Amino acid sequence: IRVQKLEVISRARLARALLFVARALRFAATVMLVYLYLLLVLSFFPWTRRLSGEIVGWVVGPLSQVLGGMIGYLPSLFTILVIVAVTYYGTKLVKRFFLAIEQRSIRFSGFYPEWARPTYKIVRFLIIALAVIMVWPYLPNSESQAFRGVAAFLGLLITFGSAGMIANVVGGIMLTYMRAFHVGDRVRIADTVGDVVEQNLLVTRVRTSKSVDVTIPNSLVLGTHIINWSMRAREGGVLLHTTVTIGYDAPWRQVHGLLIAAAKKTDLILADPAPFVLQTSLNDFHVSYELNVWTLQPERMMWIHSRLHENIQDAFNEAGIEILSPSYGALRDGNTVAMPTDYLPPAYKPEGFLFRRK
């Protein structure tokens, strides 16, 4: 059975269904034949003729009650079918409406297209919940104490057993409407840094730069701080920075020029806005220089930092400026300069220690 290219029922499934119907009919026919055989045999003998009549009552009585109950239940069944049909086509109509919003065919001020799908799920849940409430009184034996007891037990079981799941669902809904991040964004959630690969109502999955997938429950995501570099990059660029400590003997203007030149040699760094340098602190033995650069690809920030550090080392080595730690710069005297030998002059020799005689 096909509808254009869509296969509704395959040959194998249709064959299994027909075989099941044939077996069910054969079983029903076998039971009926055995029943009629027993009635016929028992009616032949006077001492079993009364038992034959009782067997007829055992079967006909329950069948008549079942048929009578089914006939009496037909109005309620028709009401349930109407509610189910209205709910089904109502959800279809709501889905088409929100799909049009997602595809930007319908626009509302302040309602973002990415809100369409989760909002549809919420509305569909409310419609189905309302339908269940309307159908409930029409269910068979819905007023009996046993039915109410089972329903109350299931309600308590769901309430206490799904507290964590409900917290995650609420967190997922709040994260969606907060627009904290989207799939593909480079984010930092607590101590996890990576790209968002999946976001649903229960969890958020982040893939780190080491290709490790980290699954974080939405309740934990909602309870911690979130840093989104990609959101700022879409608005014009994200600012990256690194810090270098240089001694007071190096002119700060030259240091600024070397840092900016190293930034301009690095790929994926924007020329506009231009890189800039801040002197963040004047320490005991060195000055802290912070180089700030702009990029549109925060997902490659690890590679950008690595290339930037390589260019900074090359720039300072070529200029003959040593990048020293504070203690090393304070205690050294007469040692070989802390630079690769490729950058030293061929006739370079370290100076000796200086002594003074009184």
Rosetta blueprint (number, residue, H / E / L):
1 I L
2 R E
3 V E
4 Q L
5 K L
6 L E
7 E E
8 V L
9 I L
10 S L
11 R H
12 A H
13 R H
14 L H
15 A H
16 R H
17 A H
18 L H
19 L H
20 F H
21 V H
22 A H
23 R H
24 A H
25 L H
26 R H
27 F H
28 A H
29 A H
30 T H
31 V H
32 M H
33 L H
34 V H
35 Y H
36 L H
37 Y H
38 L H
39 L H
40 L H
41 V H
42 L H
43 S H
44 F L
45 F L
46 P H
47 W H
48 T H
49 R H
50 R H
51 L H
52 S H
53 G H
54 E H
55 I H
56 V H
57 G H
58 W H
59 V H
60 V H
61 G H
62 P H
63 L H
64 S H
65 Q H
66 V H
67 L H
68 G H
69 G H
70 M H
71 I H
72 G H
73 Y H
74 L H
75 P H
76 S H
77 L H
78 F H
79 T H
80 I H
81 L H
82 V H
83 I H
84 V H
85 A H
86 V H
87 T H
88 Y H
89 Y H
90 G H
91 T H
92 K H
93 L H
94 V H
95 K H
96 R H
97 F H
98 F H
99 L H
100 A H
101 I H
102 E H
103 Q L
104 R L
105 S L
106 I L
107 R L
108 F E
109 S L
110 G L
111 F E
112 Y L
113 P H
114 E H
115 W H
116 A H
117 R H
118 P H
119 T H
120 Y H
121 K H
122 I H
123 V H
124 R H
125 F H
126 L H
127 I H
128 I H
129 A H
130 L H
131 A H
132 V H
133 I H
134 M H
135 V H
136 W H
137 P H
138 Y H
139 L L
140 P L
141 N L
142 S L
143 E L
144 S L
145 Q H
146 A H
147 F H
148 R H
149 G H
150 V H
151 A H
152 A H
153 F H
154 L H
155 G H
156 L H
157 L H
158 I H
159 T H
160 F H
161 G H
162 S L
163 A H
164 G H
165 M H
166 I H
167 A H
168 N H
169 V H
170 V H
171 G H
172 G H
173 I H
174 M H
175 L H
176 T H
177 Y H
178 M H
179 R L
180 A L
181 F L
182 H L
183 V L
184 G L
185 D L
186 R E
187 V E
188 R E
189 I E
190 A L
191 D L
192 T E
193 V E
194 G E
195 D E
196 V E
197 V E
198 E E
199 Q E
200 N L
201 L L
202 L L
203 V E
204 T E
205 R E
206 V E
207 R E
208 T E
209 S L
210 K L
211 S L
212 V L
213 D E
214 V E
215 T E
216 I E
217 P E
218 N H
219 S H
220 L H
221 V H
222 L H
223 G L
224 T L
225 H L
226 I E
227 I E
228 N E
229 W H
230 S H
231 M H
232 R H
233 A H
234 R H
235 E L
236 G L
237 G L
238 V E
239 L E
240 L E
241 H E
242 T E
243 T E
244 V E
245 T E
246 I E
247 G E
248 Y L
249 D L
250 A L
251 P L
252 W H
253 R H
254 Q H
255 V H
256 H H
257 G H
258 L H
259 L H
260 I H
261 A H
262 A H
263 A H
264 K H
265 K L
266 T L
267 D L
268 L L
269 I L
270 L L
271 A L
272 D L
273 P L
274 A L
275 P L
276 F E
277 V E
278 L E
279 Q E
280 T E
281 S E
282 L E
283 N L
284 D L
285 F L
286 H E
287 V E
288 S E
289 Y E
290 E E
291 L E
292 N E
293 V E
294 W E
295 T E
296 L L
297 Q L
298 P H
299 E H
300 R H
301 M H
302 M H
303 W H
304 I H
305 H H
306 S H
307 R H
308 L H
309 H H
310 E H
311 N H
312 I H
313 Q H
314 D H
315 A H
316 F H
317 N H
318 E H
319 A H
320 G L
321 I L
322 E L
323 I L
324 L L
325 S L
326 P H
327 S H
328 Y H
329 G H
330 A H
331 L H
332 R L
333 D L
334 G L
335 N L
336 T L
337 V L
338 A L
339 M L
340 P L
341 T H
342 D H
343 Y H
344 L L
345 P L
346 P L
347 A L
348 Y L
349 K L
350 P L
351 E L
352 G L
353 F L
354 L L
355 F L
356 R L
357 R L
358 K L
